[in-house]
Amino acid sequence: MNNEQENMVTCLDKGFVRLVDSMGGDDAIVQAARVSYGQGTSKVSQDRGLIRYLMRHRHTTPFEMVEFKFHCKMPIFVARQWVRHRTANINEYSLRYSEARDEFYIPDSENIQFQSALNKQGRSGTVPENLKKKVLDYFNDASERSFKMYQELNEAGIARELARSILPVNIYTEWYWKNDLHNLLHFIGLRSDSHAQYEIRVYSDAMAKFVKKVAPHAWEAYEDYIINGMRFSGPEQELLEKKLPDRIIDDILMDIVYQLIATLNKNKSRDKGRLYEIYKREGGIDSIDDFKLKWSSGRIKTGNVRELREFKNKLTSLRN
């Protein structure tokens, strides 16, 4: 990565996330997936479909073939949350060997809130301006005073590994962080969530931008199936089976069948005379006249054949 500015996202007041290097992308994912049955890469559309299948069915190993190496600068309290994800290779700036720099995180006024009454780990509510000013004064005063004491201990010859203990956790640190795509997406899923602490969410969102750039199909599948997707537990599925009327399921099923036929026809144009035959084979129940009327409307969306068939099977299983 030669263009440092292009591959850097600024975070908070003095931090950043910089993509140092990456190995592989969407092509590496499909290459790893296909090696098990001796086939190489294929068309881009087929690659996208395979990546979506892998994400949908949680076949995670191929995503581990893509790696990212980041250079990050963050407050120590953010780093201590971050390092809880124990799936990466890390090398951090050491205050045992090097002197600390006078760089402390001071929050923006808008991010100063009260402790949430509902979320023990979160914040909420509007803080009066006079109290916000007091918070900012304390942050600045504690940062300045602690760094001055740290400098005095250094000048007196006190060991750096001991002197560093006097510094607060809002001082900035840096590290190199290398991780594979599967574990990086897991990190982003947790740390970009609205319930995550604002400060680490900024860094997670920055890393997500680089993932989207390096592996766009993988990111698209991740958004569709993990971020915006929904999984049902056994009891939840049982409730749907009992409470969802068959007529509603049938209506949705017919929409899916029409989308399936439109997608098949888009992928490989069929003779118009055979479309109704294929429609019936896929489970369609409309008469030929109704079929022609709906088909000629031109409002039928297309999708992915495999996904549509899987969805059709799931809906069918919900019918009484």
Secondary structure, DSSP 8 states (H G I E B T S, - for coil): ---TTTTEEEETTTEEEEEEEEE--HHHHHHHHHGGGT-----HHHHHHHHHHHHHTT--GGGGG-EEEEEEEEEHHHHHHHTT-TTSEEEE--TTTS---S-B----GGG--EE-SS-TT-EES---HHHHHHHHHHHHHHHHHHHHHHHHHHHTT--HHHHGGGS-TTBEEEEEEEEEHHHHHHHHHHHSSTTS-HHHHHHHHHHHHHHHHH-HHHHHHHIIIIIS-----HHHHHHHHHHS-HHHHHHHHHHHHHHHHHHHHHHS---HHHHHHHHHHTT--S-HHHHHHHHTT-------HHHHHHHHHHHHHH--
